[in-house]
């Protein structure tokens, strides 16, 4: 799960789009990208949303 979320955070997709598509707060995504928040501290619900979004993107690009 961690690797998929890291892939998403390292992508060129804007924090706004990820937030809009997943419901995860945009500020949370920005904090993770900047390293101000740690992935270890991310709540399970938000982690699942980000993971599922990355998997969905991968399926769409197959």
C-alpha positions as CSV (number, residue, x, y, z in Angstrom):
1,X,0.0,0.0,0.0
2,X,2.8,2.4,0.9
3,X,4.5,2.1,-2.4
4,X,1.3,2.9,-4.3
5,X,0.7,6.0,-2.2
6,X,4.3,7.2,-2.7
7,X,3.8,6.7,-6.5
8,X,0.7,8.9,-6.4
9,X,2.4,11.6,-4.3
10,X,5.4,11.6,-6.6
11,X,3.2,11.9,-9.7
12,X,2.4,15.1,-11.7
13,X,-1.2,15.0,-10.6
14,X,-2.1,18.2,-8.7
15,X,-3.0,18.0,-5.1
16,X,-6.2,19.7,-6.0
17,X,-7.2,16.9,-8.5
18,X,-6.2,14.2,-6.1
19,X,-8.2,15.8,-3.4
20,X,-11.2,16.4,-5.6
21,X,-11.2,12.8,-6.8
22,X,-10.5,11.1,-3.5
23,X,-12.0,13.3,-0.8
24,X,-8.7,13.6,1.0
25,X,-8.0,17.1,2.2
26,X,-5.8,19.0,-0.3
27,X,-3.6,20.3,2.6
28,X,-2.9,16.8,3.7
29,X,-1.7,15.8,0.3
30,X,0.5,19.0,0.1
31,X,1.9,18.3,3.6
32,X,2.8,14.7,2.6
33,X,4.5,15.9,-0.6
34,X,6.5,18.5,1.3
35,X,7.6,16.0,3.9
36,X,5.9,18.0,6.7
37,X,3.6,15.1,7.4
38,X,4.7,11.5,7.5
39,X,3.0,8.7,5.7
40,X,3.1,6.7,8.9
41,X,0.8,9.3,10.5
42,X,-1.8,9.1,7.7
43,X,-5.1,7.7,8.8
44,X,-6.2,4.4,7.4
45,X,-9.3,5.9,5.7
46,X,-7.2,8.4,3.8
47,X,-4.5,5.9,3.0
48,X,-7.1,3.6,1.5
49,X,-8.6,6.4,-0.6
50,X,-5.1,7.3,-1.9
51,X,-4.2,3.7,-2.5
52,X,-7.4,2.9,-4.4
53,X,-7.1,6.1,-6.5
54,X,-3.6,5.1,-7.6
55,X,-4.7,1.6,-8.4
56,X,-7.6,3.0,-10.4
57,X,-5.2,5.2,-12.4
58,X,-3.0,2.2,-13.1
59,X,-6.0,0.2,-14.4
60,X,-7.0,3.1,-16.7
61,X,-3.5,3.3,-18.1
62,X,-3.2,-0.4,-19.0
